[in-house]
Amino acid sequence: MTKKYIVFQCPECGRYLYTEKQHKTRECPCGKRVKIKKSKKIGETKNHREARQVVRKLQKEKSKKHGFFKYK
């Protein structure tokens, strides 16, 4: 049986995250404990690789809009 993953956004910092569908919370790197049911859900994927790709794409788009840059 494959696990499903939910892609969602942290209400505190706006970062995109993912977690297994059955989880109720996830801690964001900003320190906020996010309740999955109350978060802004972006979508659902079949596996963690797809979820990771979606999060990377969304973060990259967000960084272009807000002028963030990557450290080398």
Legacy VTK file of the C-alpha trace (Angstrom):
# vtk DataFile Version 3.0
C-alpha trace
ASCII
DATASET POLYDATA
POINTS 72 float
0.000 0.000 0.000
1.383 3.394 -0.943
1.227 6.307 1.437
-0.372 9.551 0.349
1.178 12.899 1.150
-0.376 16.321 1.674
1.366 19.518 0.555
0.419 22.524 2.674
1.579 25.985 3.734
2.753 27.124 7.177
0.412 29.877 8.438
3.272 31.519 10.365
6.003 31.937 7.739
4.343 30.837 4.481
6.809 28.030 3.802
5.522 25.042 1.830
5.758 21.650 3.537
4.541 18.095 3.118
3.660 15.209 5.402
2.010 11.815 5.289
-1.761 12.111 5.039
-2.463 10.357 8.363
-0.348 12.812 10.400
-2.216 15.466 12.376
0.622 17.974 12.869
3.995 18.896 11.388
6.672 21.185 12.781
7.870 23.862 10.379
11.541 24.933 10.378
10.300 28.308 11.720
9.306 26.477 14.924
5.527 26.600 14.447
3.619 23.360 15.090
1.151 23.291 12.175
-2.195 21.516 12.515
-2.757 19.885 9.145
-6.567 20.152 9.253
-6.392 23.932 9.754
-3.568 24.611 7.298
-3.873 25.859 3.730
-3.725 22.655 1.697
-2.110 22.921 -1.711
-2.600 19.361 -2.916
-2.086 15.657 -2.428
0.514 13.353 -3.980
0.996 9.603 -4.284
4.504 9.491 -2.792
7.150 11.545 -0.996
9.172 12.166 -4.161
6.245 13.904 -5.853
5.515 15.886 -2.688
9.150 16.995 -2.448
9.124 18.109 -6.096
5.925 20.124 -5.591
7.359 21.826 -2.483
10.615 22.683 -4.283
8.726 24.160 -7.232
6.435 26.232 -4.984
9.345 27.497 -2.853
11.287 28.435 -5.982
8.308 30.399 -7.363
7.807 32.089 -3.990
11.473 33.088 -3.787
11.298 34.722 -7.227
8.305 36.816 -6.168
9.865 37.984 -2.912
13.486 38.376 -3.973
14.992 35.596 -1.880
18.246 34.091 -3.047
20.179 30.876 -2.489
23.342 30.773 -0.418
26.305 29.078 -2.062
LINES 1 73
72 0 1 2 3 4 5 6 7 8 9 10 11 12 13 14 15 16 17 18 19 20 21 22 23 24 25 26 27 28 29 30 31 32 33 34 35 36 37 38 39 40 41 42 43 44 45 46 47 48 49 50 51 52 53 54 55 56 57 58 59 60 61 62 63 64 65 66 67 68 69 70 71
